[in-house]
Amino acid sequence: MRPNTMSLKDFLANGLQLLDNDIEERIKKASSNGNVLRYVCVIENSRCNVGIEELPKESALGRLRGSDNVVEIYNRATRNSHW
């Protein structure tokens, strides 16, 4: 869905439905595996990756609802800290 792929008018008329279909399939697949989809950001060294990931329902991110957020910090000094 890059800018040169289709016009804004075409995207609003047809492109959004394509994205909806893809997400709907990912939700169904995650659910059949007993999982959920969540937006995840991983910052490592000087890189930042953000995307939708399939996660266990009972994980820290999987249990989030609505506008809840969680931060997990892993470093050499502490194994796992939650805020």
Disulfide bonds with the S-S distance in Angstrom:
none
